[in-house]
Amino acid sequence: MSDTSAIADFVAEYRPALSRLCAGLCGNRVDAEDLYQDTWLKAIRFYHSYDPARPFDKWLFAIAVNSFKNLRLSAWARKRYEFPLPDEKQRFLESIPDKTASAGDYEQLQKCVAELPERLRTVLVLKYVSGYSEADLAQLLRIPVGTVKSRLHTAKRILKGQLS
């Protein structure tokens, strides 16, 4: 299988998961789309360094997390994006695939998650949006498992307080 064919297969397979991860990390559609594209560009550019013995999703999501961290450090990213038109915000909320929660519930949760410190938000999104285990998170983020558990506990405690 050629590199081009392998990459096309990976894009098809991981498009939904990477989209959810980017949306969870960024908290807004515009930055999430930028992060999504940047992640795939880097994955294509550095595909030669991918070790097929490791799971592709962990490699790809590590690229996304590192790109997100770089994005957050840039000066222009410090400004908060607001939806310019009310119907754009509504379209975004309606595009959320989980139909069990109302748009209002999701909007409040998304706002609370977006307000978390980056280190807490990243662990929370990778755990509950992307479904990584604590051990996988420790490996992906290069931090001890105990730190992952502590950050998850802290993030959930903060969210519980904000939502109740």
C-alpha positions as CSV (number, residue, x, y, z in Angstrom):
1,M,0.0,0.0,0.0
2,S,1.4,3.4,-0.9
3,D,1.7,6.3,1.5
4,T,-0.9,8.2,-0.3
5,S,-3.4,5.3,-0.1
6,A,-2.6,4.7,3.5
7,I,-3.1,8.4,4.4
8,A,-6.4,8.5,2.5
9,D,-7.6,5.4,4.5
10,F,-6.6,7.1,7.7
11,V,-8.3,10.3,6.8
12,A,-11.5,8.4,6.1
13,E,-11.3,6.4,9.3
14,Y,-10.3,9.1,11.7
15,R,-12.2,12.1,10.3
16,P,-15.1,11.9,12.9
17,A,-12.8,11.3,15.9
18,L,-10.4,14.0,15.0
19,S,-13.3,16.5,14.3
20,R,-14.7,15.8,17.8
21,L,-11.3,16.2,19.4
22,C,-10.6,19.5,17.7
23,A,-14.1,20.8,18.6
24,G,-13.7,19.8,22.2
25,L,-10.2,21.3,22.5
26,C,-11.0,24.6,20.7
27,G,-14.6,25.3,21.8
28,N,-15.5,27.0,18.6
29,R,-16.0,26.0,15.0
30,V,-13.5,28.3,13.3
31,D,-10.6,27.3,15.5
32,A,-11.6,23.6,15.4
33,E,-11.6,23.6,11.6
34,D,-8.2,25.3,11.6
35,L,-6.8,22.8,14.0
36,Y,-8.3,19.9,12.1
37,Q,-6.7,21.0,8.8
38,D,-3.4,21.8,10.5
39,T,-3.3,18.4,12.1
40,W,-3.8,16.6,8.8
41,L,-1.2,18.8,7.1
42,K,1.4,17.9,9.7
43,A,0.4,14.2,9.6
44,I,0.9,14.1,5.9
45,R,4.1,16.1,6.0
46,F,5.6,13.9,8.8
47,Y,4.0,10.6,7.8
48,H,7.5,9.2,7.1
49,S,8.2,9.4,10.9
50,Y,5.0,7.5,11.8
51,D,5.9,4.1,13.4
52,P,3.3,1.5,12.1
53,A,3.9,-0.5,15.3
54,R,2.1,2.2,17.2
55,P,-1.6,3.0,16.9
56,F,-2.2,5.7,14.3
57,D,-4.9,7.5,16.3
58,K,-2.5,8.1,19.2
59,W,0.1,9.5,16.8
60,L,-2.5,11.7,15.1
61,F,-4.1,12.9,18.3
62,A,-0.7,13.8,19.7
63,I,-0.1,16.0,16.7
64,A,-3.5,17.6,17.3
65,V,-2.8,18.3,21.0
66,N,0.6,19.7,20.3
67,S,-0.8,21.9,17.4
68,F,-3.5,23.1,19.8
69,K,-0.9,24.0,22.4
70,N,1.0,26.0,19.7
71,L,-2.2,27.7,18.6
72,R,-3.0,28.8,22.2
73,L,0.5,30.3,22.5
74,S,0.1,32.5,19.4
75,A,-0.9,36.1,20.0
76,W,-3.9,36.1,17.6
77,A,-5.4,33.1,19.4
78,R,-5.7,34.9,22.7
79,K,-8.8,36.7,21.4
80,R,-12.2,35.0,21.9
81,Y,-14.2,34.1,18.8
82,E,-17.8,35.1,18.9
83,F,-20.4,34.0,16.4
84,P,-20.9,37.0,14.1
85,L,-24.5,36.0,13.3
86,P,-27.1,34.4,15.7
87,D,-28.1,31.8,13.1
88,E,-24.5,30.7,12.7
89,K,-24.4,29.8,16.4
90,Q,-27.7,28.0,16.0
91,R,-26.4,26.0,13.0
92,F,-23.3,25.1,15.0
93,L,-25.4,23.8,17.9
94,E,-27.7,21.9,15.6
95,S,-24.7,20.2,14.0
96,I,-23.8,18.4,17.3
97,P,-24.5,14.7,16.7
98,D,-25.7,13.9,20.2
99,K,-29.4,14.3,20.1
100,T,-30.0,13.2,23.8
101,A,-29.1,16.7,25.2
102,S,-30.7,19.9,24.2
103,A,-28.7,22.7,22.5
104,G,-29.1,24.7,25.7
105,D,-27.6,22.0,27.8
106,Y,-24.7,21.5,25.4
107,E,-24.1,25.2,25.2
108,Q,-23.8,25.6,28.9
109,L,-21.5,22.5,29.2
110,Q,-19.4,23.7,26.3
111,K,-19.0,27.1,27.9
112,C,-17.9,25.6,31.2
113,V,-15.5,23.3,29.5
114,A,-14.0,26.2,27.4
115,E,-13.4,28.1,30.6
116,L,-11.3,25.3,32.1
117,P,-7.6,25.8,32.2
118,E,-6.0,24.3,29.1
119,R,-4.2,21.4,31.0
120,L,-7.6,20.3,32.5
121,R,-9.6,20.8,29.3
122,T,-7.2,18.8,27.2
123,V,-7.3,15.8,29.5
124,L,-11.1,16.0,29.9
125,V,-11.7,16.2,26.1
126,L,-9.3,13.4,25.3
127,K,-10.8,11.2,27.9
128,Y,-14.5,11.8,27.3
129,V,-14.7,12.9,23.7
130,S,-11.9,10.7,22.2
131,G,-12.3,7.8,24.7
132,Y,-8.7,7.4,25.8
133,S,-7.8,5.5,28.9
134,E,-5.8,7.2,31.7
135,A,-2.7,5.2,30.7
136,D,-3.1,6.2,27.1
137,L,-3.5,9.9,28.1
138,A,-0.4,9.7,30.2
139,Q,1.6,8.3,27.3
140,L,0.1,10.8,24.8
141,L,0.6,13.8,27.0
142,R,3.9,12.6,28.5
143,I,2.8,13.0,32.1
144,P,2.4,10.5,34.9
145,V,-0.9,8.5,35.2
146,G,-1.4,10.1,38.6
147,T,-1.3,13.5,37.1
148,V,-3.9,12.5,34.5
149,K,-6.2,11.2,37.3
150,S,-5.7,14.4,39.3
151,R,-6.5,16.6,36.3
152,L,-9.6,14.6,35.5
153,H,-10.8,14.8,39.1
154,T,-10.1,18.5,39.3
155,A,-11.8,19.2,35.9
156,K,-14.9,17.2,36.9
157,R,-15.1,18.9,40.3
158,I,-14.9,22.4,38.7
159,L,-17.6,21.4,36.1
160,K,-19.9,20.0,38.7
161,G,-19.6,23.2,40.7
162,Q,-20.3,25.4,37.7
163,L,-23.2,23.3,36.4
164,S,-25.0,22.9,39.8
